[in-house]
Amino acid sequence: MEEAYTLSSESVLEIKGLTVSFRIKDEYYPAVDHLDLTVNPNEVLAVVGESGCGKSALALSIAQLHDLERTRVQGQILFKGTDLNRLSTGQINKIRGAGIGMIFQDPLTALNPLMSIGKQIEENLDYHTALSTKQKKARVLELLESVDIPNPVRVYDQYPHELSGGMRQRVMIAIAIACRPALIIADEPTTALDVTIQSQILDLLKQLQQETGSGIILITHDLGVVAEVADRVVVMYAGEIVESANVFELFRQPQHPYTRSLLASMPGSDTKGEPLHVIGGIVPSLQNIPRNSCRFAPRIPWIQHEAHEDHPHLSEVSPGHWVRCTCYHHFHFEDEAKGEAAHGTAGAK
Ligand SMILES: Nc1ncnc2c1ncn2[C@@H]1O[C@H](COP(=O)(O)OP(=O)(O)OP(=O)(O)O)[C@@H](O)[C@H]1O
């Protein structure tokens, strides 16, 4: 099996050979395909890719929230050495909320509209701690303060609809960190928020992570978010990791054509005043993923077939920087080739 990283016994999360398949009619199709990754304490690992790349399927399998009637989860998901995939529902419930905290995109759906904020945070403490009523309330107020909610005493008695989107997301973060989890899964935590609030929430997440030393797996389609908080980045395409590196290396020396296309399509990347790059085509549906060849090849048809590997694998191109398929050696943007042709330089060295 490929190993994308040096696996450390100190890791919070070690995923080995994870395949998550959904049942469509009577067949199972992998949305996450033989994926390996590691999250260390004290780091934010961003998982990035367009919609449909398998990011949520990955997050839900770590949290063990898949509907197993329609989903098959294979491989190992080692949380501090324990394989979550082999635990009973009761055992998982003990870990979820205590050892693993979760923050999702839409706090309004995740929060109970009929329960006060204070009680919702206390519920988590009820389940996982033996604190007295007084201690619980004190801890909730402390948590509300730590996520920078003004006037925690008032907010304790308020209901979700009385808070702004940003404040609700802060409450979700307070719930997620209530039991000081070793791992936080944040699935598009700022996507529903406007840009200023996004930035504040990301700062908060980073600050809490530094204070608590937990590992965060941050799922996002937004490279701006990645640039702001991630330490390491995994780029996913059609269920596979196509590139991984530390955040500086990934932004400075992106290699895989998909990563380069994502970066070129990022607002702010058009430094020369040129229009933003648009990645042609779409992520294939599960039944249409070309599973034995480079999965991104159909979206860069101007790169010749021979440039791609059969059954492409991850190679370490520099320490800690992994890229799938040899096509990155030959990649150029389509309009670059046209520009060169117009200037009579195509093919020139
Ligand atoms: N319950 C399901 N049944 C069948 N197919 C599914 C199911 N959930 C997701 N898929 C498919 O699996 C693939 C990966 O979906 P997933 O939601 O994990 O992607 P994503 O990268 O998180 O995208 P998004 O950001 O839109 O959620 C997609 O092709 C999606 O249509």
The ligand as a Tripos MOL2 file, in Angstrom:
@<TRIPOS>MOLECULE
LIG
   31    33     1     0     0
SMALL
NO_CHARGES

@<TRIPOS>ATOM
      1 N1        -25.2770    9.0530   -0.0170 N.pl3     1 LIG1
      2 C1        -24.7460    9.0430   -1.2300 C.ar      1 LIG1
      3 N2        -25.1470    8.1710   -2.1710 N.ar      1 LIG1
      4 C2        -24.5910    8.1400   -3.4080 C.ar      1 LIG1
      5 N3        -23.6000    8.9700   -3.8040 N.ar      1 LIG1
      6 C3        -23.1570    9.8680   -2.8960 C.ar      1 LIG1
      7 C4        -23.6960    9.9610   -1.5900 C.ar      1 LIG1
      8 N4        -23.0640   10.9600   -0.9270 N.ar      1 LIG1
      9 C5        -22.1510   11.4570   -1.7940 C.ar      1 LIG1
     10 N5        -22.2030   10.8050   -2.9680 N.ar      1 LIG1
     11 C6        -21.3520   11.0320   -4.1430 C.3       1 LIG1
     12 O1        -20.0150   10.8110   -3.7180 O.3       1 LIG1
     13 C7        -19.1280   11.7470   -4.3360 C.3       1 LIG1
     14 C8        -18.3740   12.4920   -3.2750 C.3       1 LIG1
     15 O2        -19.3070   13.2940   -2.5560 O.3       1 LIG1
     16 P1        -18.8850   14.2170   -1.3260 P.3       1 LIG1
     17 O3        -20.1390   14.8500   -0.7840 O.co2     1 LIG1
     18 O4        -18.0520   13.4410   -0.3960 O.co2     1 LIG1
     19 O5        -18.0030   15.3070   -2.0590 O.3       1 LIG1
     20 P2        -17.4810   16.6900   -1.4790 P.3       1 LIG1
     21 O6        -16.1270   16.8600   -2.0440 O.co2     1 LIG1
     22 O7        -17.6210   16.7250   -0.0200 O.co2     1 LIG1
     23 O8        -18.4680   17.7220   -2.1370 O.3       1 LIG1
     24 P3        -19.4130   18.8040   -1.4100 P.3       1 LIG1
     25 O9        -18.4910   19.8780   -0.9760 O.co2     1 LIG1
     26 O10       -20.3570   19.2190   -2.4880 O.co2     1 LIG1
     27 O11       -20.0850   18.0650   -0.2810 O.co2     1 LIG1
     28 C9        -19.9990   12.6080   -5.2420 C.3       1 LIG1
     29 O12       -19.9610   12.0480   -6.5280 O.3       1 LIG1
     30 C10       -21.3800   12.4650   -4.6330 C.3       1 LIG1
     31 O13       -22.3870   12.6370   -5.6180 O.3       1 LIG1
@<TRIPOS>BOND
     1     1     2 1
     2     2     3 ar
     3     2     7 ar
     4     3     4 ar
     5     4     5 ar
     6     5     6 ar
     7     6     7 ar
     8     6    10 ar
     9     7     8 ar
    10     8     9 ar
    11     9    10 ar
    12    10    11 1
    13    11    12 1
    14    11    30 1
    15    12    13 1
    16    13    14 1
    17    13    28 1
    18    14    15 1
    19    15    16 1
    20    16    17 2
    21    16    18 1
    22    16    19 1
    23    19    20 1
    24    20    21 2
    25    20    22 1
    26    20    23 1
    27    23    24 1
    28    24    25 2
    29    24    26 1
    30    24    27 1
    31    28    29 1
    32    28    30 1
    33    30    31 1
@<TRIPOS>SUBSTRUCTURE
     1 LIG1         1 GROUP 0 **** ****
